[in-house]
Amino acid sequence: MAGTGSGKTRAAPIIHAATAKACGEDLRLSVTSGLRTLTLQAGTEYVRELGFSRDDVEVIIGDDLLRRMHDAGVRRNVTEDVGTDGQIGDDLLLADGSNTAHALALPSTALKSLGGKADGSLARMVASPVLVSTIDTLMSAADARRGRHTAAMMRVATSDLLIDEIDDFADEDIVAISRLVYLSASFGRKVVIASATVTPTIADALFRCYLAGWQNHRHVSSAGSEAPVVAGWFGERAGVSACSKMDSLEEFRGSHEDFVNKMIESLKDSDGQRSLGVARMRDCETAAEYFEQVTDIFEVAHDKNHVLDEKTGKRLSLGLVRWSNVGTSVFHARTVMERVFPAHVAVKVVPYNGSMLNIHRNYVERTLNPALKRKPVEGRDPILSNPYVRQALDESSSSVTDVIIVVISTSIEEVGRDHDFDWAICEPSSLRSLIQIAGRIRRHRLEQWLSKNLFLLDRCFKERGGIAIGSGSFSYPGPETLSHVKTENRQDLVLKERTIDRVFDVESLSNVVDSTEVIGMDQPKSGIGRLERLVSEHYLTQGADRGVSVGAFISDPLSLACDFHPSQRKFRRQRCVEVTYVLWGDRQDRSWYRTPFDKGDARELISCGKKVDRLFLENEARLLVSMPDDDILIDQAAVELGVESLKQWEEDSFLSISKTDFRDSLMKKEYLYHRSFGFIAKEDWMAEFDD
């Protein structure tokens, strides 16, 4: 457990390598996370920075084209630090690969089960010493139905397991992941959980599963009942790490509490880099008025959090606005684009969200990633040498004294982005989200900073007309999203008080923003902290859903003999239809098509007609990144991939996006599209922006 940017991605495999060496074993490791971006970054780090041979690392994300584009980007920027922990020096932890296992020579019976080819994708997945993949690759082992789990089960049985950013998963997903932890322990494998904000509830549930699985392992291992569980806690602060043998949940809870208390004490001694201020807002009759109030915060944040450009004498800041939903992020960005700012202020906008087509998001990320790596070089912020930032500074008029660059985004910024901003504005959503966004402020610049640089809006967009209890404002996303909690007392799982000072512990956060309230053993002070923990407990340990909790799974002797638990607690539950929308047709004449709503030939494309409208913008010159034409981007992708031209399916993949919803809802929905902003569903409140 360590803070964002502190080296978890690099330290975790070193722990695995050390324990394997101490046990006289060769290292075989499955590295998993919930995001493709994190998976690709980890695969790159393992080869470039941790000393593993490229032949020893197999990367699987379920999207070959995305993986090839990432590899092309790595080749293009061979000197760029692409990892998620860019501030950690190379002298910290370099893996000793001397005890890394060689690729397994699979027996013929195993090969037959995996398709019969030694170089096939399933065989490589099982045989590779280090597998770096999304956790989806292995989850079928924990849901062993319909015969699709053979390869995953072989992998889990023969390698240790690393789960990165465990708290990035939904509570129901964590219940499913606990079955994977149980299975790993049953095979006698080691498991490492890495995160900045592991709650006591999650830690408790996962250890219970590991302990129950290890007891199974004892019955079949040569060591028998003499083989204890060894649990370790590791943090980035000196003197907090510990390791000991234990055989009961009570021992674990005591040791975990000691570790967490040491972590919290060490956080108190650290120099504050981030502190919170609340943006008090007025009730609004329109969405436009709400967005204008948010935009008013830009100059306040910039005034206290900027760098000075020696060449022009202008003040520069890079800010982030994090919205809970894509639609609000897009229309706020549109509002900023059209706003008239004072003559001395120049504003540049970078829309960045998950609704952008793959080819466009890739282009934006190629701009943002190098620009937001801000570890000082000889005392100077490298942002001042970035070509896009340099252009914004140099080409602004002589009357301009302040240049503000703002990335308007969503939760896509919270995990797997090694970005360093000067300030951020956050729509209230969850405690974890707030902490993750705080981790993107001054991420690479470690000196103390006293000015407020994280601004929390005092109400969600859904509450723009007034704050109301029980309105479901903190849902989709948020802890009030309770679609799978089967309890008669659902009213107990909503926020009881809605003033921002009660929802969040503003008094503590105004001094320093850290993970104390999330990881601490005491009951959280904030309303949202208490609610998040209560909802998590309903899924994991207790409450009305006890029949399908983690405890129910490990205590039921028939849990592995039937599919009751996997069917009730699914990983990445999908009750909806997924439809893919694609810009398709001849070059210069593409239009929108979609796959069928019903099951059928997924290759069939149906014209969207008037279901997709263009999102019109004014003042596109305010965009920091001017998006090239699609054909130019497609040709550039072909060059990077080393081919003369892309295949049709590759073009379609770059120019497509999937939407998930109930069938009837999808049939009624209409969409707006702009290549710099993304592909979003129309909502009623957007009508006020119609030209």
N, C-alpha and C positions, 0 to 999 in steps of 0.2 A: 504494500500500500504506500503510494507516494504521490506527490502533487503532479499536476499536469506539467509536462516538459521536464521532468526530473530524471528520466532515464529508465522507466519501467520496461519499455519495449526491449531495451538492450540488456537490462539486468536479469530479467526472468530466464532467458536461456542459459545464462551463466550459472544460475542456481541449479538448473537441471543438469548442466554439464558437471558441476562439482559433485552433486549427489550421485550421479551415475558413476563417476570416477571413484568416489569413496566406497561404493558398493561393488567395485570391480566389474562394472557393466559398461558396454558400449552405449553411447548416446543415441537413442531413437526418440524423436520428439514430434508431436503434432501441435502446431501453433495455430490457434483459432481466434477469430474475432467475429463481430457481427457485421462488419462493413467491408466491402470490397476494397475501398481506399486504404484502410488500415492493413488489409492483407497484402496488397501490392507493396506498400511501403515497408512492411516487415520483411517480405521476401527480398527486397533490395538491400535492406540493412544487414540481413544475415550473411549475404555474400560480400558486400562492399566494406562493411565495418566490423563484423563479428568474426571474420576469418573462415567461414564455411566455404567449401568448394561449391561452385555452381552446379556440379554434377550431383552433389549431395542434397540439394534443396529442390523440392517439387512444389510449385505454386499453383493452386487451384482456386478459381473464383467463380466458375460457371459461366464465364464470358471471355472467350478466347480473344476476341477483337480488342476488348478493353485491356487485357493483359499485354497484348502485342503493342498497343499504343503506349502503355506505361513503359515497357521496355525500350521503345523508341525514344521516349522522353528522357530516360536515364542515359541512353547513349548520346543524346543531344547535349545533355548537361552533366557530363561526367565529373565535373568538379563541384556540382551543386549538392548541398546536403539535403537529401530528400526525406530524411527520417522524421519521425514525429517528435523526437527529443533533440532538436538541433543544438541546444545550448550545452550539451554534455560533451566534454572533451574526449578525443580519441584515446587518451591514455587511461581512461576510466576502466573499461572492461572489454578486453578482446578475448574472444573464446579460444580456448585451446582445443583445436580440432583433432588432437592426436588420438582421442578416444571416441571419435565419431564413428558410428557403425557404417560399414559399407552397405550398398544396396543389397537387400536380401536376395539370395538365389531361391526363388519360390519353387516349391515342389510341384510336380505335375498335377497333383490333385487340386492344389490351390489355383494354379494357372487355369485349369479347366473351368473352375468356378468363376474366374475373372475374365473369361473370354478367350483363353487359350494363347494369347500373345504376350510374350515376355516384355515387349515394349509398348503394350497397350496402356491406355490412360488409367484403368483400374489397377493393373499390375504395378505401374509406377507409383500410384497412390499408396499401395500397401508396402512396396519394397523400399521406397526412398527413406534414407536416414532421417531427414527433416522434411516434414510436410507442413507447408504454410497454406492455410485455406480458411474460407469462411466456415463457421461452425456448422452451417447447413450440410456440409460434406459428410460430417460424422453423425449427425442427429438421427439418421435412419437406424443406427445401431441401438439407440435408446427407444426406438419405436419399431421393434422388429416384427413387421407385418408384411405380408405379400411378397416375401422373398427378395426384397430390394436392399437388404441390409448386409449382405455377405461381405462385401469389400470393406464397408465401414467397420463392421465387427472385427474383421482381421486386423485392421489398423489400430483400433482401440485396444485390442488384446496384446499388441506387440510394441506399443510405444507409450511414452509418458505424454501427459496432456497439459497444455498451457491455454488458459482462457483469458483473453485480454478484454478489458473494459466490460466486466461482467454486469455492472449496473447500467450499461447502455441498453440492456434488454428489458422488455416488458416483464411484469411480474409473472404472468402466465408462462412466458418463455423460460424464465429462471426455474420454474417448477419442472419444465421439460428437461432443461439442462442438468438439473439435479440428478435425473435418471442416468445421464451420461457419466456424471461424476461417480455415481454408485457403481456403474458398470466398470469404469476404469479401476476403481478400488478392488472390485471382485477379481480382476485379472492381476492384481498386485502391482499396478502401475502408480507412478507418482503424479500428482496434480498440483499445478500452481495457478492461483487466481491473482490476476494483476488489475488494479484499479486505483483511482484516486479517492473514490468515495464508496467503499464497501460498507453497507449498513450492518449493524449487529444482527439484524434479522436474516440478511442474506448469508453472512458468515456462519451463523448458527445452523441454518438449514443445509448448507453445503457440507459442513463438517458432519452433521448427522448422517447424511447420505454416504459420505466417504467411510465413516466408522462402520456403518452397517455393511457396506460392500467389503470392507477389509475383514470383517468377521467371516464372511463367506470365503475369502481368500485363505484365511487361517485354516479352515477345515480341509483344504486340499493341498496346502503348501507343505514343504518338508519341515519348515520351522514350527508348524502347528500352532498351538496356542501361545508359544513364546514370542511370536512376532508382533511387537507393539506398533501402534500408529505413532509416527514421528511428525509433529506439526512445527512449522516454522513461520515466523513473522519477520518481514524485512521492510525497512523504510529507508528513505534517503538521509535521514538525520542520524548523527553519531549517537550510539548508545541505546537505540530503540530496538534493534533487531534481537531476536531470541529464537531458540530452537529447543524442543524438549519432547520426551516420550509421554504419551497420555492414552488412557483407555476409557475415558468417560466424557460425556458432554459437559459435566460440571468442571472438570479440569480444563477443558478447552475454553469455556466461558471465562474462567478466572484468568487464564493466560492471555486471552484476547483482550480482556478489560485492561490488564496491565500494559499491553502493547499500545492500545488506543490512548490510554491516559498519557503515556510517554510521548506519543505523537502529538497530542493536543498541547502538552507542555512545550514541546519543541516549536510548535507553531507560534506560541506566544513570544518566543525569543527571536523570531525571524523579523527582518526588516519589512515593514509594510510597503507593498507596491500597489495595492488596490484597495480603495475604500469606496463606499456607496453613498450616493445621494438620491433622494426621492424626488421625482418630478411630479409636482402637484398640478393636476389638470382640472379644467372646468368641464361641467356637463356640456355635451355637444349635441346639436340638432342634426348635424351631418357628419359623414365620414371625412369629408374634406377638411372641416374645421378641426377634427381630431388630429388628422395628419399634419395640419399646419402647426398645431401646438407641439407635436413631437419634433418637427423641423426647427422650431424656435430654440430647442435645446442645443442644436449644433454649435452655435456661436459661443454659448456659455461653456460647453465642454472644450471647444477649441481654445478658448482664451486661457484656460488653466493647464492645458495638456497639448503642447506643441513643441516643435524643434525649429530652430532658426537656420535658414539657408544662408550661408556666408556669401554666396555669389550675388544673390538678388536682394538680400536683406528681408525677405518675406518670411512670415511665419507659416509653418506647414504642420498639419496634423492628419492622421489617418484614423478614421472612426468606423465603428460598426454599429448597425442597427439590427437587432435580432427580433424577428417576428415569429409568432407561433404558427402562422399559416401562410401559405404561398400567396394567396390572393391579396392579403393585406400588405405583404412585402412588395408586391408588384405595383399596387396602386399608391403606396407611399412613395416608392421610387419615382413613379410618374408625377406625383405632386411636387417632389423636389426638383425634377427636371424642368417643370414649368414655372416654378416660383421665381419671383424677382427678389434678389438679394441686394444688400447695400453695395454701393459702387466699389468699396474697398475689399469686398469678399468675392472670391472665385470658388465655386463648388463644382467638383467632379463626382460623378455617380458611377458605381459598379453594381448592377443588379447581379445577384448570385443566389440561385436556389435550385432545388431538385426538379423543377418542372421544365428546366431548359433542356433542349435536345442535346444528345451526347456530344455532337461535334462542336456545339456552341459552348457548352460547359467546359469542355476540354480546353478550348481557346482561352476562356476567362481564367481558368486555373493556371494555365501557362503564364499568364500575366501576374496573377496574384501571388503565386507561390514564391518566386524569387523576390518580388517587391516587399513582401512581409517577413522576410528573414532579416532581422535587424540587430543581430549581435554586433556590437560596436567593433569597428576595425580601426585601430590606432586612435581610439577615442571618438571616432566619427560615426554617425548613424549612416549605414550604407544605403538607406532609402533615398538619400540626397543624390546618389549616383544612378538610380534606376532610370532608364530612358523614358518610361511613361510619366514618372513623377517629374523628371527633369523638364519634359515638354510642358507639363501643366504649370510649372514654375516660370519657365523662360518665356512662354507664349502668352501668359496673362498680361494684361495691360499695365502700364506704369503706375496707374492709380490704385492697383490692387496691392494690398499689404498682407492679406491673409488668404491662404489657399487651403481649402478643406476637401479632402478626398474621403468619401463615405461609401462603404460597402453595405448594401441593404440586402439582408439575407434572412435565413431561417435556421432551423436546428442543424442544417447541413454544416454549419460552422462549429458545432459544439465538439465533435470528436474527429480525430484524425487529421486535423489541420494545424500545421506548425506555423501559425500566423501570429504576428505581433502588432497589435493596434495601440494607439495612444489613448483611446477612450471608447466606450460602448454605451449604447442605449438598449435596454432590454424590456420587452413586454413581459409582464409577470406570467409565469407558466408553471414552473416547478422549482424546488430548491436546488436540485441537481443541475438543472439547466442554467440557473444563475451562476453556480460555481464554475461550470464548464466555460461559460462566456467570460467570467472573470479571469480564467486561465489563459485567455487570448489577449489580455491587456498587459503590456510591458512584459511579455513572455520571455524575451531574450535579453532584456535590460534589467539587471538584478539589483541596481541601487535603490535605496529607499525613495519613495515618492509620496508626498503628503497631500497633494491635491485630490479632490474627488474625481474619479475617472470612470466610475460605473454608475449609470443613471437608470434607476428603476422607475418605470411608469407606475403611477398609483392606481391604474385600472387597466384591464384588458380592453382590446378593441371591442369585444362584445358588450362591454359595459360603458361604452362611450356616452350613452344617454343618461347614465346614472348607475350607481352600484346597488346590486340587489343580492341578498343571500338566497342560495338554492337555485340560482339561475343557470347553473351548469357552465359558468364562464371558464372554469378551469378544467375543461374536458375537451378532448379531441384537438390538441393533446392536453394532458394534465391528469392529476390524481382523481378528479371527479369522473373520469371515464370508467364506468363500472359495468360494462356490457356483459362481462362474464363472471361477476360476483353474484352468486345465487344466495341472497340473503333477504329476509323479510324486513330487515331494518336498514335498507339502503340509505335512508335519511341520516343515519349515523355516519355515513361515509361521504359527507359533503362538508365544506367549510362552514363553520358556525358564525364566524365574524368576517366582515369583508373590508374593514379599513386596512390599508396597506401596512400600517404599523403593527397590526395584529396578525395579518397573514404571514409576514416575514418579520424576523427579529431585527428590525431596522436599527435599533440602538447599537447592537453588537456589530452589525455589518457596516455601520457608518465609520467604525474605527478600522476594521480590516475584514476583507472578504476571504474566508477560508472554509475548510470542510468540517470544522468542529461540530456543527449541529447535526451533520449527516452521519459522521462516523462515531460520534460520542455514544456512550452507553446510557446516559441520562435521557429522560424524555425531552424531546425538542421543545424549545420555548415558542417557536413560531407555530401558527395554526397549520400552515401548509406542511411543515416538517412532521407534525403529529399525524396529519391525515395521510401523508405518503407512507409513514411507517405502519399505520393501522391497515391501510389497504394491502400493503406487502404482507403483513401478518395473516390477513384473511386468505391470501393465496398460498403462503408458504407453511404456516405453522398452526393456525387456529381459526376460530370464527365459524360461520355457518357453512363454509366450504371444507370442513374438516375431512369429509369423505374422500376428497381428491387432493389433499394437501401433501406436502413432502412426507410428513410424519405418517400419514395413512399408507403411502406407497411402501415405505421401508418396513412397516410393521405388519403388512398383509402378506402372509405366506403364499398367496396365490397371485401376487402382483405381477410376477414374471410369467405366469402361466396363462394370462388372459390379457386382452387389450383394453380393459376398462380404464385404467389410469391414462394411457396414451391417448385414448379417444376423448377423455374429458379434459385433459390438460395438454393441448397441442402446441407444438413449436410453430411460431408464425401462423397462427390461426387465420384461415381465410374462409369466410362465409360468402364472399362476394365473387363477382365475375371480373376477370381481368381482360381488358380490351386494349389492343395496341393501335395507336394512331401514327401514321407515317406520311411524310411528305414524299409523294411518289409520282413518277412520270418522267418525261424527257427533260433534259437540262433546260433551264430557263422557262420551263412550263410545268413546274411541279404543283400539285394540289393535294389536299388532305384526303386520305383514305383511312379506313379502319378495318380491323379483323371482325368477324361476326360476334354478336352477343351470345349466341347459342353455341353449344359444342358442335363442331363440324370441321371442315377443312380450314385450318388456321392460316393456310396460304392464300385463301380467298380474300380479296380486298374489296371493300364496299365504299363507294364515294360518300364523303361526309356532306357534300352539298353546302347548304347554308348553315350547317351546324357549327362551323368554325369561322369566326370573324377575325379580321385584323385588328390588333390593338394599335390605335393611332397615337403618336407622340409628337410633341413639339420640342424644339430645342435639343435635337439629338446630339448637337455639338457638346453638350454637357456630359456625355458619356466619356469616361476615361478611356475605355477600350472600344474603338470603332470596329464593329464586327464585319469582317470581309464577307463577300457573297458566298453562298453555300458551295457553289462549284469550285471556287478558289480553295475553300477549306478542304473539300473532298480531294482535290488534286494534291494539296499539301500533305494530307494524310497518306495518300498513295506513295509519295516520295519518302516519307518517314518510315513507312512499312517496307520500303525497298521493292515495290511492285510498280509495273507500268500503269495500271489502273485498278481500282477496286472492283471486286465482284459486286453483282447487284445486291446480294444479301448483306454485304458489308456496307454499302451505301444506305440501304434501308435501315440497318442497325444504327448508323450515325444520325439519321434523320427521323428517328421515331421516339415515342414515349408511351409508356403504359399507364393506364388509369384503372383503378380498382374501386368498385362500388356495387351496390345491388343492381341487378339487371334492369329493373323498372326505372331506377334513378338514372342509370347510364343512358337509357333510351331517350329520356327527356332532356338530358343536359346539353347545353351549348357551351362553346369554348371561345376564348380569346387567345390570340397568338401574336407574339413579336419575337424575332430571333434573338434580340438582346435581353428579353425579359422572361420568355418561356411560354408554356402552353397551359392555361389555367381555365378552370370551370367558371362560368358566369354565375354570379350570385345577385340576389335582389338589390342589395345595397349599392352595387356598382352602377346601377341605372343613373344615379345622380351625376356620374362622370361622362355620360353620353354627350357627344358633341351635338 
